[in-house]
Amino acid sequence: MGSSFLEVKGISKSFGGVRALQNVDLKIESGEIYCLMGENGSGKSTLIKIISGVYTPDEGEMILNGKHYRKITPAESIREGIQIIYQDFSVFPNLSVSENIALSAMANDKDKIISKKKMDRIAISALERISVSLPLERPVEELSVAGKQIVAIARGIAQDAKLLVMDEPTTALTHKEIEALYKIVGTLKQKGIAVIFVSHKLEEVFQISERIAILRNGKKVLDDKTENFDKNSLAYHMTGREIPSIPYEYIKDEAQTVPVMEVKNLSMGNAFENISFCLYSREILGITGQLGCGRTELAKALFGIGKYTGSIWVEGRKADIKNILDTKKYGIGYVPEDRLSEGLFLVKPLTDNITVSSMDSYGSRVCCGRKELTQAAGGWLSSLSIAAENPEVLASDLSGGNQQRIVLAKWLATNPKILILNCPTVGVDIGSKNQIHEIIKDLARQGIGIIVISDDISEILTVCNRILLMRSGKIAKEIESKDTTVEELEEDLIRAE
């Protein structure tokens, strides 16, 4: 382990009288791979913004490279070697790889003339330091998510980064891309560059980190070597309670001979082909596969988004589905992967978000029935344990887990027969994740047929009774959850790439 690069001592921060951080201490060594964990609202983002100079702490100090800072500006933070890589990477899509990597470094050098030769030299040097090659002239918008992430990392390296903070860095990566990222992190370590991983994925934390710090309610509750944790202890320290992982037990109704949904030879362009399966009421069917396997396109097709060939049958009747309005008639609801852009009206109250899909059930009363709508929304807040002061709170004010439950409530209000859940817990902390899993199981027990699409293997095995593995747009394998393990299913996924 190298010398200490960053020390955070007694950091506290409040917003409007609410304590976001309370007397937090951390120490990051040069070349250390450190994981910062905690539920949403635990204080992780506030701490990162203090380290990067966005926020000024109310109390405490930071020691960077031996220098003491009561407060630090973003420019000083960058100058000391701190680089934050956010989930959107903050790249310029219309600029080239070379320009994205080198321009910030050249601006810091106060270059008055932009030399393409120097720009390319900086970009090549940064990429070589992480043992990666990218086409320098290619516009960044043409790169994959992994490619954009590499550009963001190289940009930090070009600015002489000594600490990289990565916020949920593997959310949109395939297994191969994740493995490639791990190699890059290993290279950074060898060069003495520290890395802070912010992640909700327990498997990834154990694979990549050397040390873990856990925040809960703004306080550091634990800071220790990764080898001293297991999944259960991590979950307990993050939430303050035991998190059970009880697989869903599907009990088939022998009297039910007709599936609630049957898909026959469904195909859509280059996305997927000849997909056939049955879904029964009370069943939770998992569909998994690496990014690009066609799973999201399939989910959208079942919900009336996009043109397909083949047929969809609901309760033994062929469904004429041309658009989203048609799926409502057949009792199909869909919770999208991207709740922020596809599932919510962020600047609207929860009442509007919850009742928008069931508005027609209120008929002409809507024009004068705001009170009735608010009462209906309030009922869903209670039944799904949504942490909101009242139904008139804006959707943007809720945590990720509560936002996801709002999208779920929107479709439950339509009394669906079938629910399609695309990555239902992506970006959600472990406590909310467990609560959402229990809600899904309870809905299935009530008679709804549920499809869960996810690349989270633990989630698929815990929630689903049967699994379809997709590869290159086709169903490659059908598995009973009780007949496989996390390790076996992960091997199947790797082979699918």
PEHUUR-V879081 format. One record per residue. N is the residue number from 0. PHI is phi in radians with two decimals (999 if undefined). Layout:
n = <N	N>
phi = <PHI	PHI>
This chain:
n = <0	1	2	3	4	5	6	7	8	9	10	11	12	13	14	15	16	17	18	19	20	21	22	23	24	25	26	27	28	29	30	31	32	33	34	35	36	37	38	39	40	41	42	43	44	45	46	47	48	49	50	51	52	53	54	55	56	57	58	59	60	61	62	63	64	65	66	67	68	69	70	71	72	73	74	75	76	77	78	79	80	81	82	83	84	85	86	87	88	89	90	91	92	93	94	95	96	97	98	99	100	101	102	103	104	105	106	107	108	109	110	111	112	113	114	115	116	117	118	119	120	121	122	123	124	125	126	127	128	129	130	131	132	133	134	135	136	137	138	139	140	141	142	143	144	145	146	147	148	149	150	151	152	153	154	155	156	157	158	159	160	161	162	163	164	165	166	167	168	169	170	171	172	173	174	175	176	177	178	179	180	181	182	183	184	185	186	187	188	189	190	191	192	193	194	195	196	197	198	199	200	201	202	203	204	205	206	207	208	209	210	211	212	213	214	215	216	217	218	219	220	221	222	223	224	225	226	227	228	229	230	231	232	233	234	235	236	237	238	239	240	241	242	243	244	245	246	247	248	249	250	251	252	253	254	255	256	257	258	259	260	261	262	263	264	265	266	267	268	269	270	271	272	273	274	275	276	277	278	279	280	281	282	283	284	285	286	287	288	289	290	291	292	293	294	295	296	297	298	299	300	301	302	303	304	305	306	307	308	309	310	311	312	313	314	315	316	317	318	319	320	321	322	323	324	325	326	327	328	329	330	331	332	333	334	335	336	337	338	339	340	341	342	343	344	345	346	347	348	349	350	351	352	353	354	355	356	357	358	359	360	361	362	363	364	365	366	367	368	369	370	371	372	373	374	375	376	377	378	379	380	381	382	383	384	385	386	387	388	389	390	391	392	393	394	395	396	397	398	399	400	401	402	403	404	405	406	407	408	409	410	411	412	413	414	415	416	417	418	419	420	421	422	423	424	425	426	427	428	429	430	431	432	433	434	435	436	437	438	439	440	441	442	443	444	445	446	447	448	449	450	451	452	453	454	455	456	457	458	459	460	461	462	463	464	465	466	467	468	469	470	471	472	473	474	475	476	477	478	479	480	481	482	483	484	485	486	487	488	489	490	491	492	493	494	495	496>
phi = <999	-1.43	-1.37	-1.18	-1.71	-2.31	-2.18	-1.95	-2.16	1.01	-1.34	-2.30	-2.66	-2.17	-2.25	1.00	1.52	-1.68	-1.34	-1.53	-2.42	-2.41	0.92	-1.59	-2.06	-2.53	-2.40	-1.99	-1.53	-1.05	1.32	-1.65	-1.80	-2.10	-1.95	-1.87	-2.21	2.79	-1.19	-1.02	1.55	-1.36	2.01	-1.03	-1.12	-1.11	-1.11	-1.09	-1.21	-1.24	-1.06	-1.51	1.56	-1.25	-1.93	-1.82	-1.21	-1.32	-2.48	1.68	-2.62	-2.10	-2.04	-2.05	0.92	1.45	-1.70	-1.64	-2.25	-1.33	-2.53	-2.43	-1.57	-0.99	-1.13	-1.18	-1.07	-1.12	-1.10	-1.41	1.86	-1.69	-2.24	-1.83	-1.92	-1.38	-1.11	-1.57	1.20	0.92	-1.70	-1.66	-1.10	-1.52	-1.65	-1.33	-0.98	-1.04	-1.12	-1.09	-1.31	-1.69	-1.09	-1.12	-1.13	-1.21	-1.15	-1.13	-1.40	1.05	-1.17	-1.54	-2.06	-1.47	-1.72	-1.08	-1.09	-1.18	-1.06	-1.12	-1.10	-1.12	-1.14	-1.08	-1.07	-1.13	-1.16	-1.12	-1.17	-1.92	1.01	-2.30	-2.16	-2.36	-1.21	-1.12	-1.52	-1.27	-1.07	-1.10	-1.10	-1.55	-1.45	-1.23	-1.02	-1.10	-1.11	-1.12	-1.13	-1.09	-1.05	-1.11	-1.16	-1.10	-1.05	-1.13	-1.09	-1.11	-1.71	1.07	-1.11	-1.97	-2.52	-1.86	-1.85	-1.94	-1.67	0.79	-1.29	-1.94	-0.99	-2.00	-1.91	-1.35	-1.04	-1.09	-1.18	-1.13	-1.06	-1.14	-1.12	-1.02	-1.12	-1.09	-1.07	-1.08	-1.15	-1.05	-1.04	-1.06	-1.59	1.44	-1.60	-1.42	-2.31	-1.85	-1.64	-1.88	-2.63	-1.79	-1.53	-1.13	-1.04	-1.18	-1.04	-1.23	-1.38	-1.87	-1.63	-1.81	-2.52	-2.26	-2.02	-2.08	-1.82	-2.50	0.92	1.45	-2.02	-1.42	-1.74	-2.83	-2.63	-2.75	-1.13	-1.00	-1.10	-1.59	-1.98	-2.30	-1.05	-1.16	-1.21	-1.05	-1.04	-1.13	-1.22	-1.26	-1.87	1.42	-2.64	-1.28	-1.93	-1.26	-2.18	-1.84	-1.03	-1.29	-1.80	-1.56	-1.97	-1.24	-1.40	-1.10	-1.35	-1.56	-1.74	-1.80	-1.15	-1.22	-2.49	-2.30	-1.95	-2.15	0.87	-1.36	-2.41	-2.60	0.83	-1.60	-1.37	-2.79	-2.60	0.91	-1.52	-2.38	-2.91	-2.06	-2.26	-1.84	-1.07	1.27	-1.70	-2.06	-1.70	-1.64	-2.16	-2.33	2.71	-1.20	-0.95	1.63	-1.40	1.82	-1.16	-1.23	-1.08	-1.12	-1.01	-1.19	-1.09	-1.11	-1.80	1.48	-1.87	1.72	-1.61	-2.37	-1.96	1.73	-2.53	-2.12	-2.04	-2.12	0.89	1.43	-2.02	-1.13	-1.63	-1.65	-1.89	-1.98	-2.76	-1.13	-1.08	-1.14	-1.12	-1.07	-1.11	-1.65	1.34	-1.87	-2.04	-2.42	-1.84	-1.31	-1.17	-1.71	-1.14	-1.23	-1.71	-2.03	-2.02	-2.30	-1.71	-1.07	-1.65	-1.90	-1.14	-1.07	-0.94	-1.15	-1.14	-1.34	-1.65	-1.07	-1.45	-1.93	-1.01	-1.15	-1.25	-1.62	1.02	-1.26	-1.23	-1.03	-1.08	-2.28	-2.01	-1.03	-1.07	-1.16	-1.12	-1.12	-1.12	-1.10	-1.11	-1.06	-1.11	-1.24	-1.01	-1.26	-1.21	-1.79	0.93	-1.49	-1.42	-2.50	-1.07	-2.86	-1.18	-1.63	-1.16	-1.27	-1.05	-1.16	-1.48	-1.62	-1.24	-1.03	-1.12	-1.24	-1.09	-1.12	-1.22	-1.14	-1.10	-1.11	-1.06	-0.98	-1.50	-1.12	-1.14	-1.60	0.96	-1.29	-1.62	-2.33	-2.13	-1.92	-2.00	-1.68	0.86	-1.16	-2.15	-1.09	1.25	-1.84	-1.24	-1.13	-1.17	-1.13	-1.03	-1.11	-1.14	-1.13	-1.03	-1.16	-1.11	-1.06	-1.09	-1.11	-1.12	-1.12	-1.08	-1.41	1.99	-1.40	-1.51	-2.17	-1.96	-1.95	-1.85	-2.87	-1.85	-1.48	-1.10	-1.06	-1.10	-1.02	-1.28	-1.33	-1.64	-1.76	-1.66	-2.54	-2.31	-1.89	-1.73	-1.73	-2.55	0.91	1.41	-2.24	-1.41	-1.60	-2.82	-2.07	-2.33	-1.39	-0.98	-1.21	-1.76	-2.45	-2.26	-0.98	-1.11	-1.16	-1.21	-1.10	-1.09	-1.08	-1.14	-1.07	-1.14	-1.23	-1.50>
